[in-house]
Amino acid sequence: GDTCVKSDGWCPGDCMAGYGPERECIRCSAGKWGINCAKECTRHCKTLDDCQREDGFCSGDCEYNYYPKYACNQEVPKIDGKPVLKSRGADYIEIEWNVLEAKSNIKRDTAATKSFRVEYRSSSNEDDNIESIYISGLMARIDNLSKDSIFVFRVSALYSYE
């Protein structure tokens, strides 16, 4: 391609992606990317330095609560309040929960909102092992529970960092 003019240091035309501003053609500052460094990093990279100056993708991990790795443009779904009792029997219980909408206006992967871990243990003994089941959806049925026992439940949204 074209080379910079030695007398004034300016480059003819646009700079390649990751360099700017305009004809100066120096490496983009943190948080800027693209041709002539004209674009702002809007992905949720762990740090501004992790935003690649050529394409705006993250070079590694995302900020807490964002995924997938490198894209970092989807917010982890959040559980709305506590799970609530749907029904119960002698040795089972069904609970359900709701998911809050993401605060960002970025379209979320709907599959991410359907993957949850339900943890439970007997409330009478805090030393009891915590049991876990994995659910696709907003309701879980837990079978084979001890009769006449009280249980504590916790629901967490799951997603992949990769």
Rosetta blueprint (number, residue, H / E / L):
1 G L
2 D L
3 T L
4 C L
5 V L
6 K L
7 S L
8 D L
9 G L
10 W L
11 C L
12 P L
13 G L
14 D L
15 C L
16 M L
17 A L
18 G L
19 Y E
20 G E
21 P L
22 E H
23 R H
24 E H
25 C L
26 I E
27 R E
28 C L
29 S L
30 A L
31 G L
32 K E
33 W E
34 G L
35 I H
36 N H
37 C H
38 A L
39 K E
40 E E
41 C L
42 T L
43 R L
44 H L
45 C E
46 K L
47 T L
48 L H
49 D H
50 D H
51 C E
52 Q L
53 R L
54 E L
55 D L
56 G L
57 F L
58 C E
59 S L
60 G L
61 D L
62 C E
63 E L
64 Y L
65 N L
66 Y E
67 Y E
68 P L
69 K L
70 Y L
71 A L
72 C L
73 N L
74 Q E
75 E E
76 V L
77 P L
78 K E
79 I E
80 D E
81 G E
82 K E
83 P E
84 V E
85 L E
86 K E
87 S E
88 R E
89 G L
90 A L
91 D L
92 Y L
93 I E
94 E E
95 I E
96 E E
97 W E
98 N E
99 V E
100 L E
101 E L
102 A L
103 K L
104 S L
105 N L
106 I L
107 K L
108 R L
109 D L
110 T H
111 A H
112 A H
113 T H
114 K H
115 S E
116 F E
117 R E
118 V E
119 E E
120 Y E
121 R E
122 S E
123 S L
124 S L
125 N L
126 E L
127 D L
128 D L
129 N L
130 I L
131 E E
132 S E
133 I E
134 Y E
135 I E
136 S E
137 G L
138 L L
139 M E
140 A E
141 R E
142 I E
143 D L
144 N L
145 L L
146 S L
147 K L
148 D L
149 S L
150 I L
151 F E
152 V E
153 F E
154 R E
155 V E
156 S E
157 A E
158 L L
159 Y L
160 S L
161 Y L
162 E L
